[in-house]
Amino acid sequence: MRTGAKIATGVIGAAIVGAAGLGAYNLVDAVADGTSGAHTESAPVRTGPLTPEETEKAASDFLAAWAAGNTQKAAGLTDNTEAATAALTGYREDAHVEKVAFKQGTADGAKVPFSVTAEVSYAKQRSTWTYDSSLTVVRGRTSGRPLVGWQPGVLHPRLTAGQTLKTDTTGTPKVTVVDRDGKELTAADHPSLAFVLPELAKRFGEKTGGERGVEVRAEGGATAPGVRAEPLHVVSQGKPGTLRTTLSAAVQRAAEAAVSRHDDASVVAVKPSTGEILAVANAKKTEFNAALSGQTAPGSTMKVVTSALLLEQGKASPGKALPCPKNATYGMTFHNVEQSENPRATFAQDFAASCNTAFISLAGQLADDALAAEARDVFGLGLEWKAGVPTFDGRVPADSGAGKAAAMIGQGRVQMSPLAMASVAATVRNGSFRQPYLVDPALDGRTLARAPRALSSGAARDLRSMMRLTATSGTGAKAMSGLGGDIGAKTGSAEVDNQTAPNGWFTAYRDDVAAAAVVPRGGHGGDSAGPVVAAVLRAG
C-alpha cells in the first residue's frame, strides 16, 4: 500500500534527501495502479470527475514525497514525470533548498492551495523562505489515476514556462562610496557621479571588504539575456563595503554648480602633487562622461605642451622677441583670433595673448614627431592611464606640414579630454607627470602610467612664469581675478567644422589644485570655460 497520508490542512515536512531505494516504490505503485503484470488486464481505468477525496489524497501524496526529498516518487505522481523530475531536482540543487515543509489548504474543486516553508542555504548564508502556491489535480489520461497537473507554478506561483529557480550571489557587493575625507558620495548630492559611482562599485566592490548578497531568482523563459530578474527571496542582504575615492565633496559641489550654468560644459580637477582626481562634473548627465572621456581639439590650451617643447629645445625663451603677425603660413595660412597682431611681442607675451601665428612661425624648426614625443614623454599623454574608471588620456599624433603646425595650436588631429588638460596644467605646476586616478592603485594592484622623464627644471620655471602672466594680465586674467597663491592659466578656443562658435577651453592651477574645462560652442575660453575652472580652484 502507499505511504502517503490524506490531510486537509496538515503540515508535511522532512529533510530533503537523495532518491536511493526508489525502485521498489515504482514497482509497487505500478502494480497498484494496474499498469504491469497480471493486474493490467483486470484493473479498470477510472474515468469521470475527480472526487474530493481523490483530489486531496493526490495533493497530499505529492507534497509528502516532495517534502521527503523523494523526487522520483513525487514526479511520478504528476502528469509529466520528466519535467517534474527536472524541476524538483533543480529546487534542491539549484535553488539550494535543504528542507521544505507544506501546509495543505482546502481544495477548491481540483485546485489545492498550499503554503511553503523552505530552508535555503547558500555560501554560508541561511534563510527561511515562506510563500503560497497551489496545484491542480487531473485524472491521468491512460491510467485514470488522480495526478498533479504539472506546471512550473507548482514550485512557485511566479514561475512561467521555461523558467527555473536559482539561488546565487548578487553581482557585486553593495558599496558605500566616500570622498577623500570619508563623506558619503551619492548621485542625489552629486548628479555628475550618477554613472561614475556604480562603475566604481562594480570594479572595486570585491576589494572593499563587502559581502555579496544571496538571492533566489527565476531564470530563463522570457527573461532577456543578461538581465537579472527581481529576486523572489533575499537570503542575505550582504554587507556593504566602503570605497574611499580621491574626490573631494566640497570641490565636487563647486564643479557641479559651475557646469550647471551652461547647457553643455565639463570640468575636472586634480591634485598636481599626487595625480588624485578631486572633482568630475558635466552639465549633461548622460552615461558618457565627457569630462573623463571626451575627445575634442583643445585649441590654444595645447600651447602649454608646445611651449614646453620650444623651451626645452631652446627655440624660444620668455623674454626673447617672437613677433606676432596677423597671418603665418606653414602648409596653409593661419591667423589669430580677431586678426590681432603684435610685431614687438616676446614669447611670453605671445603665450599670454595666445598668438597662433607666433607659434606657427617656429613649426619649421621642429621635427615632425617632436610634439608627439614631448606630449608622451613629459606629459604622459596617451600612456593608457589606469584611473579606476574609463578615461581618454589624450592623442597627439606625429604629423607634418599643415598638420604639424595645426597640432602646435591644438587643432588638426590633436584630441584631449578635460581630464587630460587638467593633467597638463598639473604637470607644469608639479614639474613632473603624476597619472590622475580616482581610486588608490594599492587597492587592486594597478600600475599607474609613468612618463619617461620630468619637465626640465628651466623649462618648468619659465612655463610657470608664462602661465602666471596669462593668469594675471593675459587672456586668463578676467577669470582668475581675485585668486591668490601660486596661480597659472592658459585659454583656448578650438574651431570645429560646421560649428558657428568655437569650443571654449581653459586650464589653470592654484597651489596644489589644477583644473580644466571645456564649454562646447562657448566661444572665447577665458569668458566661457574660465569662470568654471576659477570656481573649482576657489573651492579647492
Order of alpha helices (4+ residues) and beta strands (2+ residues): beta-alpha-alpha-alpha-alpha-alpha-beta-beta-beta-beta-beta-beta-alpha-beta-beta-beta-alpha-beta-beta-alpha-alpha-beta-beta-alpha-alpha-alpha-alpha-alpha-alpha-alpha-beta-beta-beta-alpha
